[in-house]
């Protein structure tokens, strides 16, 4: 992305102080605009990002209109709302200023611009491969994102409900449980509620800072001020009612979900279109070919091959998506899987007998158990059936027996 693309700063009266921080950085030209001029500036200028001052007096309709214009831009155009006092549109990233640390704004801006650059790259690569460009609007955060809620205070249940109405939620009552979830699944954000001392919070943020896997994760603090600087560009302080916290957490989580989707899309392109960009598993056609090959090679060379079917609640498609991503992340390199339209995920375990396949399937299911989706608190734990290849089996007969066993288990 060209470093000469401007940053538009929108304010109601006078130039906000954070614009001076951008000027001093000398990275982007900074263009000032009022709320009346901002929509036209977005349409006519090839801006890299838009930052808005959001005082108490701002009219929500102006912000909503600007957010809609920005959401329609390609590639992804970051919108950052500085010191928001109102509930934000889903594509307006909140940023709370802290005294004496202007570098936080630059870090937040750079993190958002990396997502923009990734979107531009994925769009170009997809066009070269003859595919359809990825629009940010394709990602519905209520469908594709998962947030880790850590807490054990009085606000935890209300936060769980408020977040769960919008996105998938993984709950953790301790830092140790949270660490296990971070290592086992794809997380698009962390919300840290009450119940932990400042020392524990500092230790958690330090660990996240030191691990490159988590450094760009959105981390929302609900009850602590920032005691020192952390190398976490998407660290944010959002306090208030649970619904307000959930609403203003969503834009940060949504941006990370977009980044994760774009990364999977690029891997799918590199794999020649054999991977599903949403789940990271194989496409149905690729799975059918690989399973047929695996069955043939097992029959010719000997050995064992098992398949497992994870059947999710069809009324909650997010449960299948979450489970598919967990399986994609945790399964062994020699294994391969696919998500089907019937709400199931089928995985082939190479060189694995029936007993070992049952053990692997149970471990995968136990990770899925802790995610909730929607107001009914629907759980992601699936019904699991396992079958092992017989000498006379073809890929078709093996899958047929797997489905038959699943129907018998459900009856």
C-alpha positions as CSV (number, residue, x, y, z in Angstrom):
1,X,0.0,0.0,0.0
2,X,1.3,3.4,-0.9
3,X,2.6,5.4,2.1
4,X,1.3,8.5,0.4
5,X,-2.4,7.6,0.8
6,X,-3.9,10.1,3.2
7,X,-5.5,9.7,6.5
8,X,-8.8,11.6,6.9
9,X,-9.4,13.2,10.3
10,X,-13.0,14.1,11.0
11,X,-14.1,16.3,13.9
12,X,-16.9,18.7,14.9
13,X,-15.0,21.8,16.0
14,X,-11.3,22.5,15.7
15,X,-8.5,20.1,15.0
16,X,-8.3,17.3,17.6
17,X,-5.0,16.7,19.4
18,X,-4.6,13.2,18.0
19,X,-4.2,14.7,14.5
20,X,-0.9,16.3,15.8
21,X,0.3,12.8,16.7
22,X,-0.3,11.7,13.1
23,X,1.5,14.8,11.7
24,X,4.5,14.2,13.9
25,X,4.8,10.6,12.8
26,X,5.2,11.8,9.2
27,X,3.9,8.6,7.8
28,X,0.8,9.8,6.1
29,X,-0.6,13.0,4.7
30,X,-3.3,14.1,7.1
31,X,-6.5,15.7,5.7
32,X,-8.9,17.5,8.1
33,X,-12.6,17.3,7.4
34,X,-15.8,18.2,9.2
35,X,-18.8,15.9,9.3
36,X,-20.5,17.6,6.3
37,X,-17.4,17.1,4.1
38,X,-16.4,13.7,5.3
39,X,-18.6,11.5,3.1
40,X,-17.4,13.3,-0.1
41,X,-13.8,13.1,1.1
42,X,-14.2,9.3,1.5
43,X,-15.7,9.0,-2.0
44,X,-13.1,11.1,-3.8
45,X,-9.8,10.5,-1.9
46,X,-7.9,7.3,-2.0
47,X,-7.6,7.3,1.8
48,X,-5.7,4.8,3.8
49,X,-7.9,5.2,6.9
50,X,-10.5,7.5,8.5
51,X,-10.2,8.7,12.1
52,X,-13.1,10.5,13.8
53,X,-13.3,12.4,17.0
54,X,-16.4,11.2,18.8
55,X,-17.4,13.6,21.7
56,X,-20.7,13.4,23.6
57,X,-22.3,15.9,21.2
58,X,-21.8,13.9,18.0
59,X,-25.0,12.9,16.3
60,X,-25.2,9.1,15.7
61,X,-26.8,9.6,12.3
62,X,-23.7,11.3,11.0
63,X,-21.4,8.5,12.2
64,X,-23.8,5.8,10.8
65,X,-23.9,7.5,7.4
66,X,-20.1,7.8,7.3
67,X,-19.7,4.2,8.5
68,X,-21.9,2.9,5.7
69,X,-19.9,4.8,3.1
70,X,-16.7,3.4,4.4
71,X,-18.0,-0.2,4.7
72,X,-18.7,-0.1,0.9
73,X,-15.1,0.8,0.0
74,X,-12.7,-1.8,-1.4
75,X,-10.2,-2.8,-0.1
76,X,-11.0,-2.7,3.6
77,X,-10.9,0.9,4.8
78,X,-10.3,1.2,8.6
79,X,-12.6,3.6,10.5
80,X,-11.3,4.5,14.0
81,X,-13.5,6.3,16.5
82,X,-11.4,8.1,19.1
83,X,-12.7,8.3,22.7
84,X,-16.2,7.1,21.8
85,X,-19.0,7.8,24.3
86,X,-21.7,6.1,22.2
87,X,-22.4,2.7,20.9
88,X,-20.5,2.3,17.6
89,X,-21.4,1.0,14.2
90,X,-20.0,-2.5,13.6
91,X,-17.1,-1.3,11.4
92,X,-16.0,1.6,13.7
93,X,-13.0,0.6,15.8
94,X,-13.0,2.2,19.3
95,X,-9.8,3.8,20.5
96,X,-9.4,5.3,24.0
97,X,-6.6,7.7,24.4
98,X,-4.2,7.4,27.3
99,X,-2.0,10.3,28.6
100,X,1.7,10.1,27.7
101,X,1.4,7.3,25.2
102,X,0.6,8.7,21.7
103,X,2.3,5.6,20.2
104,X,-0.8,3.5,20.9
105,X,-2.8,5.3,18.2
106,X,-0.1,4.7,15.6
107,X,0.1,1.1,16.6
108,X,-3.7,0.7,16.3
109,X,-3.6,2.4,12.9
110,X,-0.7,0.2,11.6
111,X,-2.5,-2.9,12.8
112,X,-5.7,-1.9,10.9
113,X,-3.6,-1.0,7.8
114,X,-2.1,-4.5,7.8
115,X,-5.6,-5.9,7.4
116,X,-6.2,-3.5,4.6
117,X,-3.0,-4.6,2.9
118,X,-3.9,-8.2,3.4
119,X,-7.4,-7.6,1.8
120,X,-5.8,-5.9,-1.2
121,X,-3.4,-8.9,-1.6
122,X,-6.1,-11.5,-1.3
123,X,-8.3,-9.6,-3.8
124,X,-5.5,-9.4,-6.3
125,X,-4.6,-13.1,-5.8
126,X,-8.2,-14.2,-6.2
127,X,-8.6,-12.1,-9.4
128,X,-5.4,-13.8,-10.8
129,X,-6.9,-17.2,-9.9
130,X,-10.3,-16.3,-11.5
131,X,-12.2,-16.0,-8.3
132,X,-14.5,-13.5,-6.8
133,X,-13.0,-10.7,-4.7
134,X,-13.6,-10.9,-0.9
135,X,-15.8,-8.1,0.4
136,X,-15.7,-7.3,4.2
137,X,-19.5,-7.3,4.2
138,X,-19.3,-11.1,3.4
139,X,-18.1,-11.7,7.0
140,X,-21.0,-11.6,9.5
141,X,-19.3,-11.5,12.9
142,X,-22.3,-13.2,14.5
143,X,-21.5,-16.2,12.1
144,X,-17.7,-16.2,11.9
145,X,-16.2,-14.8,15.1
146,X,-15.4,-16.3,18.5
147,X,-14.5,-14.3,21.6
148,X,-12.8,-15.5,24.8
149,X,-14.5,-14.1,27.9
150,X,-12.4,-14.3,31.0
151,X,-13.8,-13.4,34.4
152,X,-15.4,-14.5,37.6
153,X,-17.0,-11.4,38.9
154,X,-20.7,-10.3,39.2
155,X,-20.6,-8.9,35.6
156,X,-19.5,-12.2,34.0
157,X,-23.0,-13.6,33.4
158,X,-24.4,-10.4,31.9
159,X,-21.3,-10.0,29.7
160,X,-21.6,-13.6,28.5
161,X,-25.2,-13.0,27.5
162,X,-24.6,-9.7,25.8
163,X,-21.6,-11.1,23.8
164,X,-23.4,-14.4,23.1
165,X,-26.3,-12.6,21.4
166,X,-23.8,-11.4,18.8
167,X,-20.9,-13.8,18.5
168,X,-19.7,-17.2,19.7
169,X,-18.4,-17.1,23.2
170,X,-15.8,-19.3,25.0
171,X,-15.9,-18.8,28.8
172,X,-13.0,-19.1,31.1
173,X,-13.1,-18.6,34.9
174,X,-9.4,-18.7,35.3
175,X,-6.3,-17.5,33.4
176,X,-5.1,-21.2,33.2
177,X,-8.4,-22.2,31.4
178,X,-8.1,-19.2,29.1
179,X,-4.5,-20.2,28.1
180,X,-5.8,-23.7,27.2
181,X,-8.5,-22.2,25.0
182,X,-6.0,-19.9,23.3
183,X,-3.8,-22.8,22.4
184,X,-6.6,-25.1,21.2
185,X,-8.8,-22.9,19.0
186,X,-9.1,-19.9,16.8
187,X,-10.0,-16.8,18.9
188,X,-10.9,-13.4,17.4
189,X,-10.8,-11.4,20.6
190,X,-10.4,-11.5,24.4
191,X,-12.7,-9.7,26.9
192,X,-11.3,-9.5,30.4
193,X,-14.0,-9.0,33.0
194,X,-13.8,-8.5,36.7
195,X,-12.3,-10.8,39.4
196,X,-8.6,-10.5,38.7
197,X,-6.0,-8.3,40.5
198,X,-3.9,-5.8,38.6
199,X,-0.9,-8.1,39.0
200,X,-2.7,-11.0,37.3
201,X,-3.9,-8.7,34.5
202,X,-0.4,-7.4,34.0
203,X,0.9,-11.0,33.8
204,X,-1.7,-12.0,31.2
205,X,-1.0,-8.9,29.0
206,X,2.7,-9.5,29.2
207,X,2.3,-13.1,28.1
208,X,0.1,-12.0,25.2
209,X,2.7,-9.4,24.2
210,X,5.5,-11.9,24.2
211,X,3.7,-14.5,22.0
212,X,3.5,-13.5,18.3
213,X,0.4,-15.7,17.9
214,X,-1.6,-13.4,20.1
215,X,0.0,-10.0,19.7
216,X,-2.6,-8.7,17.2
217,X,-5.6,-10.1,19.1
218,X,-8.2,-7.5,20.2
219,X,-8.0,-7.5,24.0
220,X,-10.7,-5.5,25.9
221,X,-10.2,-4.5,29.5
222,X,-13.5,-3.8,31.3
223,X,-12.3,-2.8,34.8
224,X,-8.6,-1.8,34.7
225,X,-6.7,1.2,33.5
226,X,-3.5,0.6,31.5
227,X,-0.7,0.8,34.1
228,X,2.1,0.7,31.5
229,X,2.6,0.3,27.8
230,X,2.1,-3.1,26.2
231,X,3.0,-4.1,22.7
232,X,-0.6,-5.0,21.9
233,X,-1.9,-2.8,19.1
234,X,-5.5,-3.8,19.6
235,X,-5.6,-3.5,23.4
236,X,-8.6,-1.4,24.4
237,X,-10.4,-0.1,27.5
238,X,-14.2,-0.3,27.3
239,X,-16.2,0.1,30.5
240,X,-19.9,0.5,31.2
241,X,-23.0,-1.6,30.9
242,X,-22.5,-5.1,29.4
243,X,-24.5,-4.3,26.3
244,X,-22.3,-1.2,25.7
245,X,-19.1,-3.3,26.2
246,X,-20.3,-6.0,23.8
247,X,-21.4,-3.5,21.1
248,X,-18.1,-1.6,21.1
249,X,-16.0,-4.8,21.3
250,X,-17.6,-6.2,18.2
251,X,-15.8,-3.9,15.7
252,X,-12.4,-5.0,16.9
253,X,-13.4,-8.7,16.8
254,X,-15.0,-8.2,13.4
255,X,-11.7,-6.8,12.0
256,X,-9.8,-9.8,13.4
257,X,-12.3,-12.2,11.9
258,X,-11.8,-10.5,8.5
259,X,-8.0,-10.8,8.9
260,X,-8.3,-14.5,9.8
261,X,-10.7,-15.1,6.8
262,X,-8.3,-13.4,4.4
263,X,-5.4,-15.5,5.7
264,X,-7.4,-18.7,5.1
265,X,-8.4,-17.4,1.7
266,X,-4.8,-17.0,0.7
267,X,-4.0,-20.5,2.0
268,X,-6.9,-21.8,-0.1
269,X,-5.5,-20.0,-3.2
270,X,-2.1,-21.5,-2.5
271,X,-3.7,-24.9,-2.3
272,X,-5.2,-24.5,-5.7
273,X,-8.7,-24.0,-4.4
274,X,-8.7,-27.4,-2.6
275,X,-9.3,-25.7,0.8
276,X,-12.5,-24.1,2.1
277,X,-11.6,-20.5,3.2
278,X,-14.1,-20.4,6.0
279,X,-13.1,-23.6,7.8
280,X,-9.6,-24.4,6.6
281,X,-10.7,-28.0,5.8
282,X,-10.9,-29.5,2.3
283,X,-13.6,-28.7,-0.1
284,X,-16.1,-31.6,-0.6
285,X,-14.7,-32.5,-4.0
286,X,-11.1,-32.5,-2.7
287,X,-12.1,-34.6,0.3
288,X,-13.8,-37.2,-1.9
289,X,-10.7,-37.5,-4.1
290,X,-8.3,-37.8,-1.1
291,X,-10.5,-40.3,0.7
292,X,-10.8,-42.5,-2.4
293,X,-7.0,-42.4,-2.8
294,X,-6.5,-43.2,1.0
295,X,-8.9,-46.2,0.8
296,X,-7.2,-47.5,-2.3
297,X,-3.7,-47.1,-0.8
298,X,-4.7,-48.7,2.4
299,X,-6.2,-51.7,0.6
300,X,-3.1,-52.1,-1.6
301,X,-0.4,-51.5,1.1
302,X,-2.1,-52.6,4.2
303,X,-2.6,-50.6,7.4
304,X,-5.7,-49.0,8.9
305,X,-7.9,-46.1,8.1
306,X,-10.7,-44.7,10.3
307,X,-13.3,-41.9,9.7
308,X,-15.3,-39.9,12.2
309,X,-18.4,-37.9,11.7
310,X,-19.2,-34.9,14.0
311,X,-22.9,-34.1,13.7
312,X,-23.8,-30.6,15.0
313,X,-27.2,-29.1,15.7
314,X,-28.5,-28.0,12.3
315,X,-30.4,-25.1,13.9
316,X,-27.0,-23.5,14.9
317,X,-24.7,-23.4,11.9
318,X,-22.1,-21.5,14.0
319,X,-21.6,-24.6,16.0
320,X,-20.5,-26.5,12.9
321,X,-18.2,-23.6,11.8
322,X,-16.6,-23.4,15.2
323,X,-16.1,-27.2,15.4
324,X,-14.7,-27.3,11.9
325,X,-12.1,-24.7,12.7
326,X,-11.1,-26.5,15.9
327,X,-10.7,-29.7,13.9
328,X,-8.7,-27.9,11.2
329,X,-6.4,-26.4,13.9
330,X,-5.9,-29.6,16.0
331,X,-6.0,-32.5,13.7
332,X,-2.7,-34.2,12.7
333,X,-1.0,-33.3,9.4
334,X,-1.7,-36.8,8.0
335,X,-5.5,-36.4,8.6
336,X,-8.0,-34.5,6.5
337,X,-11.6,-33.4,6.8
338,X,-14.6,-31.7,5.2
339,X,-17.6,-29.7,6.4
340,X,-20.9,-30.8,4.8
341,X,-24.1,-28.9,4.1
342,X,-26.0,-31.2,6.5
343,X,-24.3,-29.7,9.5
344,X,-21.6,-32.4,9.9
345,X,-17.9,-32.5,9.7
346,X,-16.2,-35.8,8.5
347,X,-12.5,-36.5,9.2
348,X,-10.3,-39.3,8.0
349,X,-7.7,-40.5,10.4
350,X,-4.8,-42.2,8.6
351,X,-3.1,-45.2,10.2
352,X,-5.5,-45.1,13.1
353,X,-7.6,-48.0,14.4
354,X,-11.1,-47.8,15.8
355,X,-10.0,-47.4,19.4
356,X,-7.5,-44.6,18.7
357,X,-10.0,-42.8,16.4
358,X,-12.5,-42.8,19.2
359,X,-9.9,-41.3,21.5
360,X,-9.0,-38.6,19.0
361,X,-12.7,-37.8,18.4
362,X,-13.4,-37.5,22.1
363,X,-10.5,-35.1,22.6
364,X,-11.7,-32.9,19.7
365,X,-15.2,-32.9,21.1
366,X,-14.1,-31.9,24.5
367,X,-12.6,-28.7,23.1
368,X,-15.8,-27.8,21.3
369,X,-17.8,-28.3,24.5
370,X,-17.0,-24.8,25.9
371,X,-18.4,-22.6,23.1
372,X,-21.9,-21.2,23.3
373,X,-23.9,-19.6,20.5
374,X,-27.0,-17.5,20.6
375,X,-29.6,-16.7,23.3
376,X,-30.4,-20.3,23.9
377,X,-26.8,-21.0,24.9
378,X,-26.6,-23.7,22.4
379,X,-23.5,-25.7,22.8
380,X,-21.0,-26.7,20.1
381,X,-20.4,-30.3,21.3
382,X,-21.5,-32.7,18.5
383,X,-22.7,-36.2,18.3
384,X,-19.8,-38.4,17.2
385,X,-19.7,-41.7,15.3
386,X,-16.6,-43.5,14.2
387,X,-16.0,-46.3,11.6
388,X,-12.9,-48.2,10.5
389,X,-12.2,-49.4,7.0
390,X,-12.8,-53.1,6.2
391,X,-10.9,-55.0,3.5
392,X,-13.9,-55.0,1.1
393,X,-14.6,-51.3,1.6
394,X,-14.7,-48.5,-0.9
395,X,-14.7,-44.9,0.0
396,X,-18.5,-44.8,-0.7
397,X,-19.3,-47.9,1.5
398,X,-17.1,-46.6,4.3
399,X,-18.9,-43.3,4.4
400,X,-22.3,-45.1,4.1
401,X,-21.5,-47.2,7.1
402,X,-20.4,-44.2,9.0
403,X,-23.7,-42.4,8.3
404,X,-25.7,-45.6,9.2
405,X,-24.0,-45.8,12.5
406,X,-24.8,-42.1,13.1
407,X,-28.5,-42.6,12.4
408,X,-28.6,-45.6,14.7
409,X,-26.9,-43.6,17.5
410,X,-29.4,-40.8,17.1
411,X,-32.4,-43.0,17.1
